[in-house]
Each structure stands twice: as C-alpha cells, then as structure tokens.
Amino acid sequence: MDGGEHAIVRLSPAQRKWLDRGLSQPGGKLPLFDAEGRKINSQVVKKCVDEGWAEPWFANQLKPEWTVCKLTPAGRTVLQQSS
C-alpha cells in the first residue's frame, strides 16, 4: 500500500464484542469471560493481540494461562472505523 491507503479491517463478531466491552471499563480492561460466564476464546484474544488491538496488561498469578488484556488506541480506532 502507498501513502494514504488504509486496509479495511473486518472484525469478527466475537472480536468486536470482546473489544467493545473494553470501552466501558477502567483502563480499557478486557474481560476474561463473556456475559454468560464462559471464558473468552483464546483464539479471539490471540488474534486481537497479534493485530495490536489489545495488549497484555499483567500476569495473572492464579491462572498464568489466562492473558489479562486491555484495549489499545489501535483497538479503539478499529472499533470506531468498523461501526
């Protein structure tokens, strides 16, 4: 891509739902569980982190395999652009 061209980002419904929940949380904290109490799919978390829309926030001492993340400025931007 040259100059001012931007790729169109298409969030999956699961990615959008997870990232959107960070908008209303202090510091942009993203939940470990969905509204029904199920653990967020690790593939959703990994893809969002890989794309720079979320970033690991701190290590969870009780459950080290769980990644506690927060929404990034890029994540906020992609949510605004894809609405």
N, C-alpha and C positions, 0 to 999 in steps of 0.2 A: 504494500500500500504506500502511496505517496502523500506527502503533505497533509492536507486536512481530512483525508479519508478516514472513516472510522468503521470498524467491523460492527455489524449488527449482532448484539448479544441476545441470545434467546435462553432465558432461564426456564428450567423445567418447573412444573407446578410445585414440586417438593422443594426445590431450591428457593423459589420465590417465597413460599410460605415460611420456610425457616429463616431466611434473611429478613423478611418483613417483620418478624417478631422481635428482631434486634432494634428496630426503630423506636420502640416504646420502652426499652429497658435502659437503666442507668449504664452509661459507658458503652452502650450498644451490645451488651451481653446477649449471646445467642443461647437458646435453651438446649439442654441435653435430651429433653423429652418433648413429644408433641402434646397437643391439648388433651389427648385421650390417655396420656401416661406412657406411651410407647417410646422407646429410645429412638432418637433421630438416626436414620440410616447412615452408617459410616461412609458410604459412597457419596452421599449428598455433602457431608462435611468435607471430605477429601477434595471433591471437585471444587467446592467454593473456596477452600484454602488455596488449592492449586491455581485458581483463576485470580486470586488476590482480593476476592470479595469478602473474605473472612480471614482472621488470623488467630493463631493460638494465643490465649490470654495468660493462662497459668496452668501449672501442672496440678492435676487432681490427685492428691496424696492417697485418698481412699480407693480410687479406681483409676490407676495410671493409664489404663487402656482407653479411657474416655478423654476426649480432647475438649477442653473448655475454650470456647472461641468468642471473639467479639467481631462485630461488623466493622469493616474498614471504610474509609472515604470512597474507595472504588466500589464497594458494595452498595453504599448509599446512592452513588451515581447510577449504577446499573439498575437499581430499583426504580429510580426516577425516569430513566430513559425507556424502560420497558413497560411503563404503566400506561 
